[in-house]
Amino acid sequence: MMQPASVFLNLRSALQRLFGVSGWQSMLLWSIVAGLLGTLATEFFRAALLAFEHLVLGPGEGLVAMARQLPWWARIACPTLGGLVAGLLLVLARRVASRSATSDYMEAIVLGDGRIPVAQTLARSASSLVSIGTGGSIGREGSMVQLAALASSLLGRVFRFPAERLRLLVACGAAAGLTAAYNAPIAGAFFVAEIVLGSIAMESVGPIIIASVVANVAMRALPGYQPPYRMPPFPEIHGTEVVLFCVLGVLLGFAAVGFLRALQGSRALFSRLPLALPWRLALGGLVMGAVSVPMPEVWGNGYSVVNSVLHTPWAWTLIAMVLLAKAVATMATAGSGAVGGVFTPALFFGCMIGALFGQGVQALWPAASSAPFAYAIVGMGAFLAGATQAPLMAILMIFEMTLSYQVMLPLMAASVIAYFVARSANAGSMYEITLHRNAQRDDQMRLRGLHMRDLVQPAETVVSPQADREAMSRLFLQYPVKYLYVVDADNRYLGVVPLSSLGTAPQETTAGALLSQAILPITADTGLGEALQRFLDHLGERLPLIESAANPVLLGVVAKSALLATYVRLSEA
């Protein structure tokens, strides 16, 4: 009986032959599916979050409006209790975690084999939903992108994608999730290419762009869709005023450095507290709730506040107070360990600092400067460029949000300057920080580049389908193995003959009659992570190695001992 994994593997190969497409062409088709799945996953989290907010806080237009309707004690109690429940869900996520898998989609792409664990990811997403839904000052895009990546990971695993293709499919899902969250397909694609993959080669960027475009079209087709930010028309900027935007870029570069270091310091501070994880998150919620008593604007991801600053005049004192309060609330929420994104808070801080700078410029040179909202818009991109160390992605995102060519000149100048200022301060990136906790970048690339063809050993226990019982018995006596590999005249792998089946077989039996699919081979381009996972599922010492699923020529075997020795050597490098 054919194994389910073989059925899906054969189905994927049959589809490729049916449509007459090569490997990279088929990835373009699969990226369409990843884009649709990413959109559905993102919309599912968005709808679940809205339902949870209304269930806990009652009806209202956004978390800030809901917070204003609550009494002072409820503004403290909701984030505190929400943090406690979110922490308990994180404890559950740790208990169901697999030692051989990583739940973070970036690590699954860069370090792993593209496999994202389902139970752990769902538990962490539920924790994020509770944190955000009870007012946590953190972005929802993190869980949206994570769920979109999980959907693509499951798709690739069902159809038995090799590790390299599975990583690319997960990257497509992540780009689709970010696109659906921010209505920025180009920026979503370049976020994954620039930050996660570190490459803009068309072999990888092409499918990612397709997934982003499909996600954007699908999201716009859903009922009730609205972009998160409503951008006003950007004014025309005269040449001399570009200098002021350059100064803003310098300021925001240093501000991004401060943001990253404060984030690191907050996480280190909370980790040193002698408290269990749920109580740490509850403490973070308590701090955030206390800040929200006089400043309910700190609740949530800040979409409503940013839109208000962009469209209505704010006093500079109010902007400064909200900025300071939001910084404390974000550090308390993110530092305590709450699951969520810091991408949206970065846009918030850039907007508020830019608006403050714009008000100062307008007070000094009212006739020669643009409205403060112009500096706020550019500030969003510049701060994001400094914090993520991805200026191209930041420029494209703000351009897609405004759809105005007028913004490009000041935006490019400020973003590039902020990027170099932050880079010169050696502050890193808010995403590089996560990756560097687990391994050095050089080791990551070496782990990614290793394939099983580099570890192949000769296969000595090989028989043809016509081999008789006596020939098979001699091999079993000569080698301490439990399986013989069966190949045809062209050395194509057919299956195995188990030792257990030979004992009860009649004398005239042949290898073809005892053929079994008990062991699925691994392919030559299988990565280290996927091969390790296969050996965890297989108790034997060796696995057969074939050229590819479409061309199953037996190349030899891969030994578990050689694989583990290589992993240890690379890990210690």
C-alpha positions in Angstrom: 0.0 0.0 0.0 1.4 3.4 -1.0 2.3 5.8 1.9 0.3 9.1 2.0 3.5 11.0 1.7 4.3 9.2 -1.5 0.8 10.0 -2.9 1.3 13.7 -2.4 4.9 13.5 -3.8 3.7 11.7 -6.9 0.8 14.2 -7.2 3.2 17.1 -7.2 5.5 15.5 -9.8 2.5 14.6 -11.9 1.2 18.2 -11.9 4.6 19.4 -13.0 4.7 17.0 -15.9 1.1 17.8 -16.8 1.7 21.5 -17.1 5.2 21.0 -18.6 6.9 23.3 -16.1 10.4 23.2 -14.7 11.3 23.5 -11.0 11.5 27.3 -10.8 8.4 27.7 -13.0 6.4 25.5 -10.7 7.4 27.7 -7.8 5.7 30.6 -9.5 2.5 28.6 -9.6 2.9 27.4 -6.0 3.5 31.0 -4.9 0.0 31.9 -6.1 -1.4 29.3 -3.7 0.9 30.7 -1.0 -0.4 34.2 -1.6 -4.0 33.1 -1.3 -3.4 31.0 1.9 -1.4 33.9 3.4 -4.3 36.3 2.8 -6.8 33.9 4.4 -4.5 33.4 7.4 -4.0 37.1 7.9 -7.8 37.8 7.6 -8.5 35.0 10.0 -6.3 36.6 12.7 -7.7 40.0 12.0 -11.3 38.8 12.4 -10.5 36.8 15.5 -8.7 39.8 17.1 -11.7 42.0 16.3 -14.1 39.5 17.8 -12.0 39.1 20.9 -11.8 42.9 21.4 -15.5 43.3 21.2 -16.1 40.3 23.5 -13.7 41.6 26.2 -14.1 45.4 25.8 -17.4 45.9 24.1 -18.2 47.6 20.8 -16.0 50.5 19.7 -14.0 51.9 16.8 -10.5 50.8 17.7 -8.7 50.0 21.0 -8.0 53.7 21.8 -11.7 54.6 21.6 -12.5 51.5 23.7 -9.9 52.5 26.3 -11.3 56.0 26.6 -14.7 54.5 27.5 -13.3 52.3 30.3 -12.9 53.5 33.9 -9.4 54.0 35.2 -9.2 50.7 37.1 -10.3 48.8 34.0 -7.5 50.4 31.9 -5.1 48.8 34.4 -6.9 45.5 34.9 -7.4 44.6 31.3 -3.7 44.6 30.2 -2.6 43.0 33.5 -5.0 40.1 33.2 -4.4 39.9 29.5 -0.7 39.6 30.1 -1.2 36.8 32.7 -3.4 34.8 30.3 -1.0 35.4 27.4 1.9 34.2 29.6 0.0 31.0 30.4 -0.5 30.4 26.7 3.3 30.9 26.1 4.0 28.3 28.8 1.7 26.0 26.9 3.5 26.8 23.7 6.9 25.9 25.3 5.5 22.5 26.5 4.3 21.5 23.1 7.4 22.7 21.3 9.5 20.3 19.3 13.2 20.3 20.0 14.0 19.9 16.3 11.9 22.7 15.0 11.7 26.5 15.4 8.5 28.4 15.6 9.8 31.7 14.2 9.3 31.9 10.4 12.6 33.8 9.9 14.6 31.1 11.6 12.7 28.4 9.7 13.8 30.1 6.5 17.4 31.1 7.4 18.4 28.4 9.9 16.0 25.6 9.4 14.4 23.5 6.7 11.1 25.5 6.4 9.2 23.4 8.8 7.1 25.4 11.3 5.5 23.5 14.2 1.7 23.8 14.2 0.8 23.5 17.8 3.5 25.8 19.1 2.7 28.5 16.5 -1.0 28.4 17.2 -0.4 28.7 20.9 1.9 31.6 20.4 -0.6 33.3 18.1 -3.3 32.8 20.7 -1.0 34.5 23.2 -0.4 37.4 20.8 -4.2 37.7 20.2 -4.8 38.0 24.0 -2.0 40.5 24.5 -3.1 42.8 21.7 -6.8 42.4 22.3 -6.5 43.5 25.9 -4.6 46.7 24.9 -1.0 45.5 24.6 1.3 48.1 23.0 2.6 45.9 20.2 1.9 45.2 16.6 -0.4 42.5 15.3 1.6 42.0 12.1 4.0 39.6 13.7 1.4 36.9 14.3 -0.3 37.6 10.9 2.9 37.0 9.1 3.7 34.0 11.3 0.3 32.3 10.5 0.7 33.1 6.8 4.1 31.4 6.8 2.7 28.5 8.7 0.0 28.0 6.1 2.7 27.8 3.3 4.9 25.5 5.4 2.0 23.1 5.8 1.3 23.3 2.1 4.9 22.4 1.2 5.1 19.6 3.7 1.9 18.0 2.4 3.3 18.0 -1.1 6.7 16.9 0.1 8.8 19.9 -1.0 12.5 19.5 -0.6 14.0 21.8 2.1 15.3 24.5 -0.2 11.9 24.8 -2.0 10.0 24.6 1.3 12.1 27.5 2.7 11.2 29.6 -0.4 7.5 28.7 -0.1 7.5 29.8 3.5 9.1 33.1 2.4 6.3 33.5 -0.1 3.8 33.0 2.7 5.5 35.5 4.9 5.6 38.1 2.1 1.9 37.5 1.5 1.1 38.0 5.2 3.0 41.3 5.4 1.3 42.5 2.1 -2.1 41.7 3.5 -1.3 43.5 6.7 0.0 46.7 5.2 -1.4 46.9 1.7 2.1 47.2 0.3 2.9 44.2 -2.1 6.3 45.5 -3.3 7.5 46.4 0.2 6.2 43.0 1.5 8.3 41.2 -1.1 11.4 43.2 -0.5 11.0 42.9 3.3 11.4 39.1 3.0 14.1 39.4 0.3 16.1 42.1 2.0 15.8 41.2 5.7 15.1 37.4 5.7 16.8 36.0 2.6 19.4 38.7 2.3 19.2 38.3 -1.5 17.3 39.8 -4.4 18.1 37.1 -6.9 15.1 36.7 -9.2 15.0 32.9 -8.6 13.8 33.7 -5.1 12.3 37.2 -5.4 10.1 36.2 -8.4 7.9 33.8 -6.5 7.8 36.1 -3.5 6.6 39.0 -5.7 3.9 36.8 -7.2 2.7 35.8 -3.7 2.6 39.4 -2.6 0.6 40.5 -5.6 -1.9 37.7 -5.2 -2.3 38.5 -1.5 -2.9 42.2 -2.3 -5.5 41.5 -4.9 -7.2 38.9 -2.7 -7.2 41.2 0.4 -8.8 44.1 -1.6 -11.5 41.7 -2.8 -12.6 40.8 0.8 -15.6 42.8 2.1 -14.9 45.6 4.5 -11.2 45.9 3.7 -9.5 49.2 4.6 -5.8 50.1 4.5 -4.3 50.6 7.9 -3.0 54.1 7.2 -5.0 56.8 5.4 -2.3 59.0 3.9 -3.0 62.6 3.0 -1.8 64.0 -0.4 1.9 64.7 -0.1 2.9 68.3 -0.8 5.5 69.3 -3.4 8.9 69.7 -1.8 11.3 72.5 -3.0 15.0 71.8 -3.3 16.2 73.7 -0.2 13.7 72.0 2.1 15.3 68.6 1.3 18.1 69.7 3.6 15.6 69.7 6.5 14.5 66.2 5.6 18.2 65.1 5.7 18.5 66.6 9.2 15.4 64.6 10.1 17.1 61.5 8.8 20.1 62.0 11.1 17.8 62.5 14.1 15.7 59.4 13.3 18.9 57.3 12.8 19.9 58.1 16.4 16.3 57.6 17.5 16.2 54.1 15.9 19.5 53.2 17.7 17.9 54.3 21.0 14.8 52.3 20.3 16.7 49.1 19.6 18.9 49.5 22.7 15.9 50.3 24.9 14.2 47.2 23.5 17.2 45.0 24.3 17.5 46.6 27.8 13.9 46.1 28.6 14.0 42.4 27.6 17.1 41.9 29.7 15.6 43.7 32.7 12.4 41.5 32.6 14.4 38.3 32.1 16.4 39.0 35.3 13.2 39.3 37.4 12.6 36.3 39.7 9.1 35.8 38.2 7.6 33.1 36.1 6.7 34.0 32.5 3.0 34.6 33.1 3.7 37.0 35.9 6.3 38.8 33.9 3.8 39.4 31.2 1.2 40.5 33.8 3.8 43.0 35.2 4.3 44.3 31.7 0.6 44.7 31.3 0.3 46.4 34.7 3.0 49.0 33.7 1.3 49.6 30.4 -2.1 49.9 32.0 -0.9 52.4 34.5 0.6 54.5 31.7 -2.8 54.3 29.9 -4.8 55.9 32.7 -3.8 59.4 31.8 -2.9 58.4 28.2 -5.3 55.9 26.6 -3.6 56.6 23.2 -0.9 54.0 24.2 -3.4 51.1 23.8 -3.0 48.9 20.7 -0.8 49.2 17.7 -1.2 52.9 17.2 -3.0 52.9 13.8 -5.7 55.4 15.0 -3.2 57.7 16.6 -1.0 57.9 13.5 -4.0 58.5 11.2 -5.2 61.3 13.6 -1.7 63.0 13.6 -1.6 62.8 9.8 -5.0 64.4 9.3 -5.6 66.7 12.3 -3.4 69.3 14.0 -1.9 68.2 17.3 -0.2 70.4 19.9 3.4 69.6 20.2 3.1 69.1 23.9 0.5 66.4 23.3 2.6 64.7 20.7 5.6 64.6 23.1 3.6 63.2 26.0 2.0 60.5 23.8 5.4 59.6 22.3 7.0 59.2 25.8 4.0 57.3 27.1 4.0 55.0 24.1 7.7 54.3 24.4 7.2 53.2 28.1 4.2 51.1 27.1 5.9 49.4 24.2 9.0 48.6 26.2 6.9 47.1 29.0 4.8 45.0 26.6 7.6 43.8 24.3 10.2 43.6 27.0 8.0 41.3 29.2 7.9 38.7 26.5 4.6 39.4 24.8 4.3 37.9 21.3 3.8 40.5 18.6 5.5 42.7 16.1 7.6 45.8 16.7 7.2 46.8 13.0 4.1 48.9 13.6 5.5 50.6 16.8 8.5 51.6 14.7 6.2 53.3 12.2 4.4 55.0 15.1 7.6 56.4 16.6 8.8 57.6 13.3 5.5 59.4 12.7 5.4 61.1 16.1 9.1 62.2 16.0 8.7 63.4 12.4 5.6 65.4 13.4 7.4 67.0 16.3 10.3 67.9 14.1 7.9 69.3 11.5 6.2 71.5 14.1 9.6 72.9 15.2 10.6 73.6 11.6 7.3 75.3 10.9 7.6 77.5 14.0 11.1 78.6 12.9 10.5 78.9 9.1 6.7 79.0 8.5 6.9 80.3 5.0 9.7 77.9 3.8 8.5 74.5 5.2 5.8 72.0 4.5 3.0 71.0 6.9 4.1 68.8 9.9 2.3 65.8 8.4 4.8 65.7 5.6 7.7 65.2 8.1 5.6 62.6 9.9 5.2 60.6 6.7 8.9 60.7 5.9 9.7 60.0 9.5 7.8 56.7 9.3 10.0 55.5 6.5 13.3 56.9 7.9 12.8 55.4 11.4 11.8 52.1 9.9 14.9 52.1 7.7 17.2 52.7 10.7 15.5 50.1 12.9 15.3 47.3 10.3 18.5 48.2 8.4 16.4 47.7 5.2 16.1 51.2 3.6 14.9 49.9 0.2 12.0 48.1 1.9 11.1 51.2 4.0 11.2 53.5 1.0 9.0 51.2 -1.0 6.5 50.8 1.8 5.9 54.5 2.4 5.7 55.1 -1.4 3.1 52.4 -1.8 1.1 53.9 1.1 1.1 57.4 -0.3 1.1 56.5 -4.0 2.8 59.9 -4.5 6.0 60.5 -6.4 6.4 63.8 -4.5 7.4 61.9 -1.4 10.3 60.0 -3.0 13.0 62.6 -2.9 12.8 63.5 0.8 11.9 59.9 1.7 15.0 58.5 0.0 17.3 61.1 1.4 16.0 60.7 5.0 15.8 56.9 4.9 19.3 56.3 3.5 20.8 58.8 6.0 18.9 57.2 8.9 20.2 53.8 7.8 23.8 54.8 7.7 23.6 56.7 11.0 22.1 53.6 12.7 24.6 51.3 11.0 27.5 53.4 12.1 26.3 53.2 15.7 26.5 49.4 15.3 23.1 49.0 16.8 22.2 46.1 14.5 18.6 45.4 13.4 15.5 44.5 15.4 15.4 41.3 13.2 19.2 40.6 13.2 19.1 40.6 17.0 16.7 37.7 17.0 18.8 35.7 14.5 22.1 36.3 16.3 20.8 34.8 19.5 21.0 31.4 17.9 24.0 31.4 15.6 26.5 33.5 13.8 25.6 34.6 10.3 28.5 32.6 8.8 27.4 29.4 10.4 23.9 30.0 9.2 25.0 30.2 5.6 27.2 27.1 5.9 24.3 25.2 7.4 22.0 26.3 4.6 24.6 25.4 1.9 25.2 21.8 3.1 23.4 19.1 1.1 23.3 15.3 1.5 25.2 14.7 -1.7 28.2 16.0 0.3 27.9 13.1 2.8 27.0 10.2 0.5 28.7 6.8 1.1 28.6 3.8 -1.2 25.5 1.5 -0.8 26.8 -2.0 -0.5 23.5 -3.8 0.4 21.8 -3.4 -3.0 19.9 -6.1 -5.0 17.9 -6.3 -8.1 14.2 -7.3 -8.2 15.2 -10.7 -9.5 17.6 -11.5 -6.6 16.6 -14.9 -5.0 16.3 -15.8 -1.3 19.8 -17.2 -1.1 21.5 -14.0 -2.4 19.5 -11.8 -0.1 20.4 -14.1 2.9 24.1 -13.8 2.1 23.9 -10.0 2.2 22.0 -10.0 5.5 24.7 -12.3 7.0 27.5 -10.3 5.6 26.2 -6.8 6.7 24.5 -6.0 10.1 21.5 -4.3 8.4 17.7 -4.6 8.6 17.0 -3.6 5.0 18.3 -4.3 1.5 17.9 -1.6 -1.2 16.2 -2.8 -4.5 17.1 -1.0 -7.7 16.3 -1.7 -11.4 18.6 -2.2 -14.3 19.1 1.6 -14.5 20.0 1.8 -10.8 16.6 3.5 -10.0 15.5 3.1 -6.4 12.4 0.9 -6.1 12.2 0.2 -2.4 13.6 -2.1 0.3 13.4 -5.8 1.4 13.0 -5.9 5.2 14.9 -8.7 7.1 11.7 -9.6 8.9 9.9 -10.5 5.7 12.7 -12.8 4.5 12.3 -15.3 7.4 8.8 -16.3 6.5 9.2 -16.1 2.7 9.1 -19.2 0.6 12.4 -20.5 -0.9 11.6 -19.5 -4.5 10.8 -15.9 -3.5 12.5 -12.9 -5.1 13.3 -9.4 -4.0 10.6 -8.0 -6.2 8.0 -10.1 -4.4 9.1 -8.8 -1.0 9.4 -5.1 -2.1 8.3 -2.6 0.6 8.1 1.2 0.8 8.9 1.2 4.5 11.8 3.6 4.0 11.4 6.8 2.0 14.7 7.9 0.4 16.1 11.4 0.8 17.2 13.4 -2.2 20.6 14.8 -3.0 19.6 18.4 -2.4 18.1 17.7 1.0 19.4 20.1 3.7 20.9 19.3 7.0 17.8 20.3 9.0 15.4 18.1 7.0 17.8 15.2 7.0 18.1 15.4 10.8 14.3 15.4 11.1 14.1 12.3 8.9 16.6 10.5 11.1 14.5 11.4 14.2 11.6 9.7 12.5 13.7 6.7 11.4 15.5 4.5 14.0 18.0 3.1 11.6 21.6 4.2 11.1 21.4 4.8 7.3 18.9 6.2 4.7 19.1 5.7 1.0 20.1 8.8 -1.1 18.6 9.3 -4.6 19.3 12.1 -7.1 15.7 13.5 -7.1 12.1 12.5 -6.9 11.8 12.8 -10.6 15.0 10.9 -11.2 15.3 8.4 -8.3 18.8 7.0 -9.2 20.4 5.5 -6.1 23.5 7.5 -5.3 24.4 5.7 -2.0 23.5 6.0 1.6 23.8 8.7 4.3 24.9 7.6 7.7 23.4 9.1 10.9 26.8 9.2 12.5 28.3 11.2 9.7 25.4 13.6 9.7 25.6 14.2 13.5 29.4 14.7 13.3 29.0 17.3 10.5 26.3 19.1 12.5 28.6 19.3 15.6 31.6 20.4 13.5 29.6 23.2 11.9 27.9 24.3 15.1 31.3 24.7 16.8 32.8 26.6 13.8 
